[in-house]
Amino acid sequence: MVADMVRTWVAGWAVSRRTPPPVEKPWGFYVEVVGNPDEVGRHVLPEAEESLVRSAAASVSAPRTWMKMPAEPEEIESWLPQGWAWEESGHLMAVDLMATHPVAPEGYTATVETLGAVTYARVLDAAGKQAAQGQMALLGEAVVVDRVTTDEAHRRRGLGNFVMRTLTDHALETGAVLGVLGATDAGRALYETLGWKKHATLAECVYRP
C-alpha cells in the first residue's frame, strides 16, 4: 500500500512541477529536476530495502542529487556511503476525498484554474494580491497535492484549510477519489485537521561530496 502511494506521489510530483516524466530504475524512479539550484534530480524508492538503497546511492555521481524513500532515517543511515547528508524528513499522507463546499474567508476571493493536468487554486486579498495558493496533479482516480502555501501576512486565517478543501472539491468533480501528498512537519499539522493520515515517514537525503 505504501509503495503504491509512493509511486503515485512521484508521478504526481513530476506532473505538478512540470519536470520530465520519472524514469524507472531497478530501485524505483529517477526524476530530473530543472531550474532548482539545490537539486539536480531525485531518486524515489517505493521500498527501502538495503540492496535497493545501496544500489541507488552507488548510481549517483552528481552533487545535489536527492534520494527519498518511506523509512525512518536511522533505519537506513548505515546503508549510505560517504558524501550523503540527511535533511528534514517528510511525511507521506493520503485521504479518501470528501466534498465540503468551502466558502472563502471574509475579505478574500478565490480562483481555480486547470492547465493541462495541473489545477491551481489561488486566494486573493481585497487588494487583489495573492494571499495563499496550492496546486494538484490530476492522475485519474488520484490527485497529488503540492505547493500549498500562505503568505506570512495572511496566516492563521484559515486560508490553507480553504485552499485544501477547494482543491479537494475540484478533484472530486474530475472523478478522483484519493488524495496523496508529501508534507513537511508544519503542513502535516494542517492536513491532519482535514482528515489526512500519515502512512510513512519520507526519509530525505542529498549527495554532497
PANU-109350 format. One record per residue: residue in one letter; z, x, y of N, C-alpha, C in turn. Coordinates in Angstrom, 3 decimals. Each point is the difference from the previous one (the first is absolute). Example, Ala and Ser with C-alpha at 12.3 -4.5 7.8 and 13.67 -1.06 7.14 Angstrom:
BEGIN
(node "A" (7.800 13.190 -5.690) (0.000 -0.890 1.190) (0.000 0.900 1.200)) (node "S" (-0.720 -0.350 1.050) (0.060 0.820 1.190) (0.730 -0.770 1.090)) 
***
This chain:
BEGIN
(node "M" (0.000 0.825 -1.212) (0.000 -0.825 1.212) (0.000 0.857 1.260)) (node "V" (0.905 1.007 0.043) (0.044 0.883 1.164) (-1.297 0.777 0.135)) (node "A" (-0.525 0.481 -1.121) (-1.250 0.764 0.045) (-1.129 -0.845 0.587)) (node "D" (-0.063 -1.273 -0.373) (-1.036 -0.884 0.548) (0.195 -0.199 1.503)) (node "M" (1.255 -0.109 0.436) (0.279 -0.139 1.430) (-0.448 1.243 0.770)) (node "V" (0.235 1.175 -0.591) (-0.421 1.238 0.657) (-1.521 0.023 0.129)) (node "R" (-0.697 -0.417 -1.045) (-1.467 -0.026 0.061) (-0.483 -0.960 1.098)) (node "T" (0.646 -1.142 0.090) (-0.356 -0.951 1.063) (0.286 0.596 1.368)) (node "W" (1.166 0.634 0.133) (0.395 0.575 1.281) (-0.979 1.074 0.463)) (node "V" (-0.376 0.928 -0.877) (-0.890 1.082 0.428) (-1.385 -0.546 0.334)) (node "A" (-0.464 -0.991 -0.759) (-1.309 -0.592 0.306) (0.029 -0.700 1.351)) (node "G" (1.068 -0.754 0.254) (0.098 -0.713 1.268) (0.227 0.914 1.179)) (node "W" (0.795 1.053 -0.205) (0.242 0.958 1.080) (-1.317 0.630 0.453)) (node "A" (-0.834 0.375 -0.965) (-1.279 0.615 0.341) (-0.896 -0.972 0.768)) (node "V" (0.002 -1.267 -0.405) (-0.791 -1.009 0.722) (0.547 -0.182 1.412)) (node "S" (1.321 -0.120 0.103) (0.625 -0.222 1.304) (-0.270 1.145 0.959)) (node "R" (0.089 1.227 -0.507) (-0.183 1.170 0.865) (-1.458 0.437 0.118)) (node "R" (-0.872 -0.710 -0.697) (-1.439 0.288 0.043) (-0.304 1.450 -0.385)) (node "T" (0.664 0.453 -1.047) (-0.295 1.307 -0.574) (-1.059 -0.172 -1.086)) (node "P" (-0.552 1.092 -0.519) (-0.847 -0.130 -1.190) (0.802 -0.624 -1.141)) (node "P" (-0.660 -0.707 -0.913) (0.723 -0.640 -1.113) (0.767 1.034 -0.831)) (node "P" (1.106 -0.393 -0.599) (0.750 0.917 -0.873) (-0.871 0.507 -1.145)) (node "V" (0.144 1.281 -0.304) (-0.729 0.623 -1.103) (0.943 0.103 -1.197)) (node "E" (-0.437 -0.488 -1.147) (0.858 0.050 -1.184) (0.141 1.432 -0.505)) (node "K" (1.227 0.354 -0.354) (0.334 1.302 -0.555) (0.762 -0.215 -1.303)) (node "P" (0.142 1.046 -0.821) (0.742 -0.182 -1.259) (1.434 -0.485 0.218)) (node "W" (0.568 0.310 1.163) (1.390 -0.376 0.277) (0.125 -1.239 0.887)) (node "G" (-1.116 -0.484 0.536) (0.075 -1.151 0.887) (-1.187 -0.061 0.934)) (node "F" (0.274 0.169 1.304) (-1.051 -0.141 1.008) (0.148 1.065 1.075)) (node "Y" (-1.148 0.351 0.607) (0.012 0.848 1.188) (-0.713 -0.739 1.116)) (node "V" (0.629 -0.010 1.183) (-0.587 -0.646 1.175) (-0.178 1.054 1.087)) (node "E" (-1.209 0.145 0.464) (-0.264 0.891 1.141) (0.462 -0.697 1.280)) (node "V" (0.719 0.736 0.842) (0.501 -0.554 1.256) (-0.717 0.691 1.158)) (node "V" (-0.598 -0.790 0.874) (-0.787 0.536 1.110) (0.712 -0.278 1.322)) (node "G" (0.018 1.001 0.877) (0.518 -0.222 1.345) (1.505 0.033 0.138)) (node "N" (0.709 0.513 -1.011) (1.459 0.104 0.067) (0.391 1.472 -0.085)) (node "P" (0.537 0.580 1.074) (0.330 1.430 -0.020) (1.103 0.359 -0.988)) (node "D" (0.757 -0.981 -0.453) (1.107 0.263 -0.920) (-0.365 -0.209 -1.463)) (node "E" (-1.214 -0.469 -0.253) (-0.351 -0.334 -1.384) (-1.509 0.100 -0.193)) (node "V" (-0.427 0.827 -0.960) (-1.424 0.113 -0.307) (-0.386 -0.896 -1.169)) (node "G" (0.988 -0.381 -0.803) (-0.265 -0.851 -1.148) (1.290 -0.259 -0.741)) (node "R" (-0.058 -0.933 -0.952) (1.208 -0.309 -0.771) (-0.352 -0.322 -1.447)) (node "H" (0.813 0.532 -0.900) (-0.049 -0.381 -1.400) (1.052 -1.083 -0.216)) (node "V" (-0.393 -1.095 -0.605) (0.928 -1.088 -0.296) (0.041 -0.188 -1.514)) (node "L" (1.181 0.118 -0.567) (0.183 -0.081 -1.442) (0.646 -1.342 -0.352)) (node "P" (-0.644 -0.836 -0.819) (0.618 -1.261 -0.402) (1.230 0.200 -0.875)) (node "E" (0.044 1.143 -0.726) (1.138 0.297 -0.862) (0.437 1.437 0.228)) (node "A" (1.304 0.219 0.050) (0.540 1.332 0.288) (0.412 0.701 -1.284)) (node "E" (-0.978 0.327 -0.840) (0.264 0.776 -1.208) (-0.135 1.478 0.328)) (node "E" (0.798 0.838 -0.674) (0.032 1.424 0.346) (-1.376 0.649 -0.088)) (node "S" (-0.745 -0.264 -1.068) (-1.304 0.644 -0.151) (-0.959 -0.426 1.104)) (node "L" (0.086 -1.266 0.414) (-0.886 -0.494 1.046) (0.362 0.599 1.351)) (node "V" (1.292 0.076 0.288) (0.440 0.569 1.277) (-0.389 1.471 0.081)) (node "R" (0.218 0.732 -1.075) (-0.361 1.427 0.003) (-1.504 0.192 0.160)) (node "S" (-0.795 -0.823 -0.663) (-1.461 0.122 0.105) (-0.478 -0.316 1.409)) (node "A" (0.556 -1.061 0.586) (-0.396 -0.358 1.361) (0.362 1.111 0.978)) (node "A" (1.215 0.534 -0.112) (0.441 1.070 0.905) (-0.860 1.241 -0.163)) (node "A" (-0.361 0.326 -1.251) (-0.797 1.213 -0.256) (-1.412 -0.119 0.550)) (node "S" (-0.472 -1.229 0.214) (-1.366 -0.197 0.492) (-0.110 0.215 1.502)) (node "V" (1.136 0.110 0.681) (0.003 0.034 1.461) (-0.048 1.427 0.516)) (node "S" (-0.928 0.259 0.916) (-0.070 1.300 0.676) (-0.009 -0.154 1.516)) (node "A" (-0.292 -1.188 0.492) (-0.097 -0.230 1.442) (1.361 -0.381 0.568)) (node "P" (0.508 0.751 0.975) (1.246 -0.402 0.669) (-0.131 -1.387 0.612)) (node "R" (1.147 -0.671 0.136) (0.093 -1.347 0.564) (-0.598 -1.050 -0.923)) (node "T" (-0.052 0.329 -1.303) (-0.323 -1.000 -1.014) (1.306 -0.625 -0.482)) (node "W" (0.034 -1.322 -0.056) (1.210 -0.717 -0.397) (-0.103 -0.469 -1.440)) (node "M" (1.161 -0.278 -0.573) (0.066 -0.595 -1.327) (1.080 -1.084 0.024)) (node "K" (-0.336 -1.181 -0.518) (0.921 -1.131 0.026) (0.014 -0.656 -1.372)) (node "M" (1.195 -0.423 -0.438) (0.135 -0.585 -1.332) (1.274 -0.821 -0.086)) (node "P" (0.068 -0.960 -0.938) (1.208 -0.800 -0.150) (1.062 0.768 -0.785)) (node "A" (0.922 0.607 0.715) (1.046 0.800 -0.641) (1.053 0.356 1.034)) (node "E" (1.191 0.364 -0.477) (1.012 0.578 0.872) (-0.300 1.494 0.136)) (node "P" (0.061 0.548 1.218) (-0.368 1.411 0.188) (0.739 0.956 -0.932)) (node "E" (1.284 -0.250 -0.251) (0.759 0.930 -0.833) (-0.493 0.011 -1.449)) (node "E" (-0.681 -1.053 -0.411) (-0.521 -0.056 -1.362) (-1.153 0.971 -0.209)) (node "I" (-0.765 0.272 1.043) (-1.236 0.760 -0.163) (-0.011 1.313 0.764)) (node "E" (1.066 0.289 0.724) (0.024 1.193 0.843) (-0.290 1.268 -0.792)) (node "S" (0.538 0.109 -1.202) (-0.158 1.224 -0.793) (-1.405 0.149 -0.574)) (node "W" (-0.818 -1.062 0.079) (-1.351 0.068 -0.544) (-1.005 0.598 0.982)) (node "L" (0.397 0.174 1.249) (-0.940 0.445 1.028) (0.081 1.516 0.207)) (node "P" (-1.142 0.644 0.154) (0.012 1.444 0.287) (0.390 0.256 1.447)) (node "Q" (0.136 1.277 0.348) (0.344 0.366 1.374) (-1.075 -0.493 0.965)) (node "G" (0.434 -0.275 1.226) (-0.934 -0.425 1.032) (0.059 -1.485 0.308)) (node "W" (0.689 -0.751 -0.855) (0.108 -1.446 0.222) (1.298 -0.321 0.729)) (node "A" (-0.085 -0.859 1.011) (1.168 -0.398 0.787) (0.181 -1.502 -0.105)) (node "W" (1.267 -0.424 -0.110) (0.289 -1.426 -0.103) (0.057 -0.639 1.378)) (node "E" (-0.505 -1.227 0.067) (0.087 -0.803 1.205) (0.838 -1.238 -0.313)) (node "E" (0.243 -0.807 1.018) (0.772 -1.225 -0.201) (-0.703 -0.918 -0.998)) (node "S" (0.742 -0.471 -0.975) (-0.584 -0.874 -1.013) (-0.279 -1.385 0.575)) (node "G" (-0.982 -0.667 -0.602) (-0.314 -1.363 0.386) (0.451 -0.973 -1.074)) (node "H" (-0.385 -1.247 0.155) (0.414 -1.052 -0.918) (-1.212 -0.861 -0.339)) (node "L" (-0.307 -0.113 -1.286) (-1.088 -0.856 -0.452) (0.544 -1.414 -0.137)) (node "M" (-0.573 -0.928 0.765) (0.526 -1.362 0.057) (-1.110 -1.009 -0.257)) (node "A" (0.408 -1.180 -0.481) (-0.977 -1.061 -0.269) (0.674 -1.358 0.175)) (node "V" (-0.836 -1.030 0.144) (0.513 -1.368 0.161) (-1.067 -0.989 -0.450)) (node "D" (0.447 -1.120 -0.568) (-0.895 -1.134 -0.224) (-0.134 -0.737 1.333)) (node "L" (-1.198 -0.113 0.495) (-0.228 -0.513 1.343) (0.322 -1.486 0.108)) (node "M" (0.647 -0.374 1.103) (0.320 -1.400 0.286) (-0.277 -0.286 1.471)) (node "A" (-0.596 -1.142 0.290) (-0.320 -0.377 1.377) (1.265 -0.392 0.761)) (node "T" (0.057 0.390 1.280) (1.147 -0.366 0.846) (-0.419 -0.579 1.350)) (node "H" (-1.298 0.004 0.312) (-0.523 -0.582 1.240) (0.768 0.503 1.228)) (node "P" (-0.021 1.311 0.240) (0.804 0.563 1.093) (-0.509 -0.391 1.382)) (node "V" (0.923 -0.026 0.939) (-0.308 -0.262 1.404) (0.421 1.226 0.804)) (node "A" (-0.864 0.449 0.904) (0.298 1.188 0.793) (1.269 -0.207 0.826)) (node "P" (0.868 1.020 0.091) (1.189 -0.115 0.860) (-0.399 -0.325 1.437)) (node "E" (0.891 -0.646 0.705) (-0.277 -0.416 1.374) (-0.396 1.196 0.859)) (node "G" (-1.050 -0.166 0.786) (-0.473 1.061 0.875) (-1.064 0.878 -0.627)) (node "Y" (-0.372 -0.280 -1.248) (-0.982 0.832 -0.704) (-1.115 -0.872 -0.568)) (node "T" (-1.161 0.599 -0.171) (-1.122 -0.650 -0.659) (-0.508 0.914 -1.110)) (node "A" (-0.712 -0.568 -0.935) (-0.470 0.779 -1.144) (-1.502 -0.150 -0.183)) (node "T" (-0.608 1.054 -0.538) (-1.408 -0.045 -0.381) (-0.113 0.521 -1.426)) (node "V" (-0.921 -0.571 -0.757) (-0.285 0.459 -1.360) (-1.504 0.208 -0.098)) (node "E" (-0.402 1.164 -0.459) (-1.416 0.348 -0.082) (-0.254 0.718 -1.313)) (node "T" (-1.071 -0.376 -0.685) (-0.375 0.659 -1.247) (-1.315 0.740 0.193)) (node "L" (0.021 1.284 -0.298) (-1.190 0.841 0.069) (-0.226 0.579 -1.387)) (node "G" (-1.048 -0.456 -0.666) (-0.225 0.434 -1.374) (1.125 -0.500 -0.887)) (node "A" (0.659 0.922 -0.688) (1.080 -0.362 -0.919) (1.377 0.242 0.606)) (node "V" (0.061 0.191 1.315) (1.283 0.274 0.657) (0.277 -1.074 1.046)) (node "T" (1.195 -0.570 -0.064) (0.433 -1.002 0.973) (1.064 0.612 0.903)) (node "Y" (-0.146 -0.225 1.313) (0.910 0.553 0.995) (0.727 -1.146 0.703)) (node "A" (1.311 0.089 0.064) (0.797 -0.936 0.790) (0.595 0.749 1.175)) (node "R" (-0.150 -0.557 1.195) (0.522 0.652 1.200) (0.806 -1.021 0.801)) (node "V" (1.107 0.456 0.550) (0.836 -0.836 0.856) (-0.075 0.561 1.410)) (node "L" (-0.305 -0.863 0.970) (-0.147 0.409 1.396) (1.125 -0.592 0.826)) (node "D" (0.470 0.781 0.990) (1.035 -0.520 0.888) (-0.635 -0.835 1.106)) (node "A" (0.819 -0.453 0.953) (-0.498 -0.887 1.052) (-1.054 0.659 0.872)) (node "A" (0.036 1.336 0.066) (-0.976 0.739 0.800) (-1.262 0.326 -0.775)) (node "G" (-0.037 -0.408 -1.274) (-1.175 0.259 -0.811) (-0.013 1.352 -0.671)) (node "K" (1.127 0.721 0.050) (0.084 1.303 -0.640) (0.543 -0.146 -1.424)) (node "Q" (-0.477 0.884 -0.887) (0.418 -0.094 -1.394) (1.482 0.353 -0.150)) (node "A" (0.736 -0.884 -0.675) (1.428 0.209 -0.221) (0.304 0.326 -1.452)) (node "A" (-0.822 -0.490 -0.920) (0.201 0.242 -1.428) (-1.329 -0.160 -0.711)) (node "Q" (-0.074 0.578 -1.197) (-1.236 -0.097 -0.744) (0.269 0.201 -1.483)) (node "G" (-0.980 -0.344 -0.795) (0.028 0.258 -1.430) (-1.378 -0.254 -0.553)) (node "Q" (-0.280 0.541 -1.162) (-1.301 -0.219 -0.603) (0.148 -0.049 -1.510)) (node "M" (-1.028 -0.503 -0.672) (0.046 -0.032 -1.453) (-1.411 0.091 -0.555)) (node "A" (-0.097 0.614 -1.169) (-1.260 0.086 -0.722) (-0.060 -1.133 -1.008)) (node "L" (-1.125 -0.661 -0.071) (-0.201 -1.128 -0.905) (-0.658 0.495 -1.281)) (node "L" (0.685 -0.207 -1.130) (-0.493 0.474 -1.295) (-0.026 -1.154 -1.000)) (node "G" (-0.693 -1.053 0.317) (-0.044 -1.135 -0.908) (1.318 -0.756 0.007)) (node "E" (0.696 0.002 -1.138) (1.254 -0.738 -0.109) (1.189 0.788 0.535)) (node "A" (-0.233 1.208 0.479) (1.079 0.817 0.564) (-0.373 0.456 1.407)) (node "V" (1.032 0.227 0.811) (-0.185 0.623 1.305) (0.974 1.166 0.106)) (node "V" (-0.403 1.018 0.744) (0.866 1.147 0.260) (0.269 0.047 1.494)) (node "V" (1.258 -0.189 0.369) (0.404 -0.036 1.403) (0.225 1.420 0.496)) (node "D" (-0.370 0.254 1.254) (-0.005 1.370 0.505) (0.229 -0.011 1.515)) (node "R" (0.577 1.067 0.498) (0.114 0.251 1.444) (0.636 -1.142 0.787)) (node "V" (1.112 -0.505 -0.494) (0.738 -1.018 0.741) (0.945 0.706 0.968)) (node "T" (-0.238 -0.160 1.291) (0.805 0.686 1.011) (0.277 -0.947 1.168)) (node "T" (1.129 0.262 0.671) (0.357 -0.718 1.223) (0.280 1.020 1.084)) (node "D" (-0.582 -0.215 1.175) (0.250 0.894 1.119) (1.499 0.006 0.318)) (node "E" (0.512 1.188 0.337) (1.441 0.148 0.183) (0.571 -0.994 1.014)) (node "A" (-0.728 -0.301 1.032) (0.498 -0.911 1.038) (0.092 -1.442 -0.475)) (node "H" (-0.579 -0.304 -1.176) (-0.030 -1.388 -0.463) (0.732 -0.188 -1.325)) (node "R" (0.797 0.977 -0.394) (0.684 -0.109 -1.289) (1.187 -0.961 0.074)) (node "R" (0.432 -0.415 -1.180) (1.130 -0.929 -0.159) (-0.298 -1.380 0.581)) (node "R" (-1.257 -0.363 -0.032) (-0.391 -1.337 0.462) (-0.740 -0.784 -1.078)) (node "G" (0.027 0.506 -1.214) (-0.630 -0.701 -1.112) (-1.496 0.181 -0.103)) (node "L" (-0.554 0.975 0.712) (-1.458 0.152 -0.016) (-0.501 0.561 -1.325)) (node "G" (0.735 0.948 -0.584) (-0.409 0.538 -1.293) (0.009 -1.086 -1.063)) (node "N" (1.030 -0.825 0.016) (0.103 -1.126 -0.912) (-1.190 -0.940 0.178)) (node "F" (-0.332 -0.279 1.248) (-1.119 -0.900 0.294) (-1.320 0.590 -0.477)) (node "V" (-0.210 1.285 0.231) (-1.240 0.649 -0.447) (-0.138 -0.108 -1.515)) (node "M" (1.075 0.303 -0.728) (-0.054 -0.052 -1.456) (-0.324 -1.407 -0.487)) (node "R" (0.628 -0.999 0.582) (-0.236 -1.370 -0.451) (-1.400 -0.490 0.390)) (node "T" (-0.493 0.478 1.134) (-1.374 -0.331 0.406) (-0.998 0.578 -0.990)) (node "L" (0.187 1.253 -0.374) (-0.892 0.629 -0.976) (0.083 -0.721 -1.347)) (node "T" (1.207 -0.379 -0.392) (0.179 -0.689 -1.277) (-0.761 -1.320 -0.036)) (node "D" (0.130 -0.798 1.052) (-0.706 -1.279 0.028) (-1.510 0.202 -0.055)) (node "H" (-0.480 1.008 0.710) (-1.443 0.259 -0.028) (-0.433 0.459 -1.387)) (node "A" (0.817 0.827 -0.645) (-0.334 0.472 -1.347) (-0.138 -1.166 -0.966)) (node "L" (0.907 -0.962 0.099) (-0.065 -1.175 -0.866) (-1.276 -0.793 0.238)) (node "E" (-0.445 -0.045 1.236) (-1.237 -0.731 0.321) (-1.216 0.650 -0.656)) (node "T" (0.087 1.294 -0.273) (-1.114 0.713 -0.644) (0.070 -0.085 -1.520)) (node "G" (1.084 -0.570 -0.531) (0.142 -0.111 -1.442) (0.913 1.024 -0.628)) (node "A" (0.639 0.840 0.805) (0.920 1.004 -0.538) (1.323 -0.649 -0.396)) (node "V" (0.655 0.581 -0.992) (1.294 -0.516 -0.462) (1.080 1.079 -0.030)) (node "L" (-0.401 1.278 0.085) (0.942 1.119 -0.117) (-0.125 0.923 1.198)) (node "G" (1.137 0.432 0.540) (0.024 0.995 1.057) (0.641 1.278 -0.496)) (node "V" (-0.567 1.142 0.386) (0.518 1.317 -0.383) (0.025 0.873 1.245)) (node "L" (0.991 0.872 0.106) (0.036 0.961 1.109) (0.876 1.196 -0.356)) (node "G" (-0.171 1.061 0.765) (0.884 1.155 -0.060) (0.803 0.034 1.285)) (node "A" (1.339 -0.070 -0.113) (0.856 -0.169 1.176) (0.816 1.248 0.296)) (node "T" (0.303 0.195 1.284) (1.019 0.962 0.400) (1.370 -0.653 -0.167)) (node "D" (1.058 0.768 0.243) (1.344 -0.574 -0.084) (0.162 -1.150 0.996)) (node "A" (-0.474 0.214 1.233) (0.130 -1.031 1.026) (-0.828 -1.222 -0.354)) (node "G" (-1.199 0.218 -0.484) (-0.852 -1.111 -0.367) (0.558 -0.787 -1.171)) (node "R" (0.609 0.710 -0.948) (0.555 -0.673 -1.181) (1.007 -1.077 0.409)) (node "A" (0.829 0.307 0.977) (1.021 -0.951 0.438) (-0.640 -1.291 0.510)) (node "L" (-1.093 0.132 0.758) (-0.705 -1.191 0.483) (-0.616 -0.769 -1.148)) (node "Y" (-0.696 0.706 -0.879) (-0.741 -0.688 -1.053) (0.940 -0.723 -0.965)) (node "E" (1.159 0.571 -0.248) (0.937 -0.664 -0.913) (0.479 -1.338 0.558)) (node "T" (0.108 -0.112 1.319) (0.407 -1.288 0.580) (-1.078 -1.060 -0.204)) (node "L" (-1.232 0.443 -0.312) (-1.115 -0.921 -0.209) (-0.290 -0.220 -1.484)) (node "G" (0.874 0.497 -0.861) (-0.155 -0.251 -1.422) (-0.700 1.080 -0.790)) (node "W" (-0.411 1.082 0.659) (-0.633 1.094 -0.721) (1.043 0.728 -0.838)) (node "K" (-0.428 0.479 -1.190) (0.892 0.710 -0.902) (-0.479 1.437 -0.211)) (node "K" (0.950 0.920 -0.029) (-0.339 1.388 -0.327) (-0.158 0.131 -1.499)) (node "H" (-1.104 0.633 -0.425) (-0.248 0.220 -1.420) (0.097 1.463 -0.394)) (node "A" (-0.097 0.906 0.967) (0.128 1.426 -0.315) (0.149 0.787 1.293)) (node "T" (0.649 1.150 -0.103) (-0.023 0.981 1.082) (-1.336 0.720 -0.045)) (node "L" (-0.595 0.242 1.158) (-1.228 0.797 0.085) (0.382 1.405 0.447)) (node "A" (0.072 0.915 -0.953) (0.282 1.389 0.336) (-1.223 0.600 0.682)) (node "E" (0.247 0.713 1.108) (-1.098 0.533 0.812) (0.250 1.484 0.262)) (node "C" (-1.004 0.807 -0.314) (0.098 1.431 0.281) (-1.329 0.499 0.516)) (node "V" (0.012 1.146 0.666) (-1.205 0.539 0.637) (-0.083 1.496 -0.301)) (node "Y" (-1.210 0.467 -0.187) (-0.238 1.422 -0.306) (-0.059 0.785 1.310)) (node "R" (0.982 0.863 0.204) (0.078 0.844 1.195) (0.320 1.437 -0.439)) (node "P" (-0.996 0.703 -0.524) (0.273 1.362 -0.510) (0.365 0.965 1.097)) 
***
